[in-house]
Each structure stands twice: as C-alpha cells, then as structure tokens.
Amino acid sequence: MDLVEDTADGVRGSLQRLPSERLPAGDVLIRVQWSSLNYKDALAATGHPGVVRQLPHVPGIDAAGIVESSSSSDYQAGDRVLVTGYELGQSHWGAWAEYVRVPSSWIVPQPPGLTAREAMILGTAGFTAAQCVMAIQRNEVGPELGEVVVTGATGGVGSLSVRLLAKLGYRVVAVTGKKDWHEQLRRWGAARVMDRSEVCDTSERPMLRGQWAGGVDTVGGVTLATLLRSTRYGGCIAACGLVGGAELQMSVYPFLLRGVTLAGVASADCPYPRRLEIWNRLAGEWRLSELDSQVTEVPLDDVDREVRRILNGEQVGRVIVRIGA
C-alpha cells in the first residue's frame, strides 16, 4: 500500500507491506485491481488537513476489484464490485493498496457493460460528471435550448462532462487554458472551444449578456460567478469544483430576474439508489465509446509523478492506477 506518513522530512508516501489487521473496520474485504487519481487523492497524498483526518493514511477514493471475503449477505467472495466516495481515501484508508476493507453499504456491484478498468477510467470524475448532467436535465434544460458550457474541460470531470453532454445531443462549449488541447476537445464532442479568460469577468456588473442554457463548472470562484451572471432565463449551472476559489461574490439578480439555478453536486454522500442508477446509466445508455482516449495508466509505484502533475494543473483527461492483475 501507499502509506502517507508524517516523517522528519515532512509528509511522505511510500510503498509498504502491512498485515491486513491494520486495515480499518468493515464487513467486506476487497482485493483491489484498479484505482484512479483525482484531485482529492493528490491532496491526500500530500497530507492536506482538509482531506486527511489523521496520519498515517492511504489515499484512493476509487476502487474496483473482487470481493475476497464478506460477512455481509449482500456480497460473496468472487463478486466484482466498485467503491467510490463515502469516506474511502479520506477518514478511511483508501484504494491505493492491494486490499481495502469497507462497509457493505458503500459497495456497488460492477455493472454489466463495464470492465473494472473502464469503471476506474470513469471513477469519481465520471460519476460527478454524470451527476452534473442529471442536474441539468432535472432543471429541464434540453439540447434544444442552446449552448451549454463546461469549464476546466481538459480535466477529469470536465472532459467526461464534455463527452457525456455531446453524446446526449447538447451543443457543448468547452473552456480551457490549454491552447494545445483545442482539437482534442473537438474530438471529444465540443462544438467550439473558448479560452478560460473569456469566462472570467471581474467587473461588478450584476448581470452579463445571457449566453448559456446551462453548464458544468469545475472551477468555482470568479469563473462560477461569471457563468451564473451570463446564463439565460431558466438555465442551470451545475457546480462541482473550487480550484479557482471557494468564494462566490455576486448579487442574487441572476436568480431573481432570470430564474437561474445553481445546482451543487456532491459525490461522496450521494444516496445509494441514485448512485446505483448513475452507474447503470454509465454502463448502459450513457456508455462512452473509446474510453481509453487520453487515459494515462500508471502502476502504484509511479503515482507520485502524476500527483505532482495534477497539483500543478498539468493533468489532462484521466489517470488510472494499476494495483493488481
């Protein structure tokens, strides 16, 4: 396992072999095959106190694997399962390990139509993207109402949001600061691409010209405020990130005069029935073709390099972590 500890040289992660008795409590033991790298994992790998409650700790908020043993009647040895969210990789040791032990209530059966590897290409990022799309649909923003915008479009959640929305017939405008990735975003389904500076309005105007029928914001801060002020009547922006800031400085005019909806998306504690529905959609009618497009696969002993890249804003697409055979 990749054990993150507070050492004399600072917080460090290292591969260690520990007895299974050290694993946290739970009624199901899972042999992990694949995990992934999310921004939250990168923070956990550096001991960020907002993610890690105490050290030592094992990161990894996503797991796909096979049940090794179970005291729950819901799962039997040999079952193929997924765990994403809840406290995995936060207060509970995560999936950057050969085994995890978790409560059975956290587990979702691996849906037919997805391999374990494909499930981790999606992971929490794909699960979050799907929640954002569902929020837009729940607010009756259909493809016929106009363009939808996706910020942070080359990242995990952003790139999968672009692909999901395009698959469902939306005209997607992808926003990125990475000029070299415009053509890839078009291949993923974006109708057009904008520079992130174009959705970063720092003026004090309470309303901007209405452009968007809806959107997915993975950035937060000024970017989210700009999108909300430039969303058209009845539109919906699904917000799921804060790398650009946690503050939202704006008036209530877009909500009161245009009926704009700000839909917050929280993946970790998504209720089980909706969680199961989302995974079944991602394996079924929302299944994306060519999931391997822009995927970086690394073994567990190489994950530190990718952690540095995501913290520096250099990650594109998805990073999956190979744990077992």
C-alpha positions, 0 to 999 in steps of 0.5 A: 500500500501507499502509506502517507506518513508524517516523517522528519522530512515532512509528509511522505508516501511510500510503498509498504507491506502491512498485515491486513489487521491494520486495515480499518473496520468493515464487513467486506474485504476487497482485493483491489485491481484498479484505482484512479487519481483525482484531485482529492487523492493528490491532496491526500497524498500530500497530507492536506488537513482538509482531506486527511483526518489523521496520519498515517493514511492511504489515499484512493477514493476509487476502487474496483476489484473482487470481493475476497471475503464478506460477512455481509449477505449482500456480497460473496467472495468472487463478486466484482464490485466498485467503491467510490466516495463515502469516506474511502481515501479520506477518514478511511484508508483508501484504494491505493493498496492491494486490499481495502476493507469497507462497509457493505453499504458503500459497495456497488456491484460492477455493472454489466457493460463495464470492465473494472478498468473502464469503471476506474477510467470513469471513477469519481470524475465520471460519476460527478460528471454524470451527476452534473448532467442529471442536474441539468436535465432535472432543471429541464434544460434540453439540447434544444435550448442552446449552448451549454458550457463546461469549464476546466474541460481538459480535466477529469470531470470536465472532459467526461462532462464534455463527452457525456453532454455531446453524446446526449445531443447538447451543443457543448462549449468547452473552456480551457487554458490549454491552447494545445488541447483545442482539437482534442476537445473537438474530438471529444464532442465540443462544438467550439472551444473558448479560452478560460479568460473569456469566462472570467469577468471581474467587473461588478456588473450584476448581470452579463449578456445571457449566453448559456442554457446551462453548464458544468463548472469545475472551477468555482470562484470568479469563473462560477460567478461569471457563468451564473451572471451570463446564463439565460432565463431558466438555465442551470449551472451545475457546480462541482469544483473550487480550484479557482476559489471557494468564494462566490461574490455576486448579487442574487439578480441572476436568480431573481430576474432570470430564474437561474439555478445553481445546482451543487453536486456532491459525490461522496454522500450521494444516496445509494439508489441514485448512485446505483442508477448513475452507474447503470446509466454509465454502463448502459445508455450513457456508455462512452465509446473509446474510453481509453482516449487520453487515459494515462495508466500508471502502476502504484509505484509511479503515482507520485509523478502524476500527483505532482502533475495534477497539483500543478494543473498539468493533468489532462483527461484521466489517470488510472492506477494499476494495483493488481492483475 
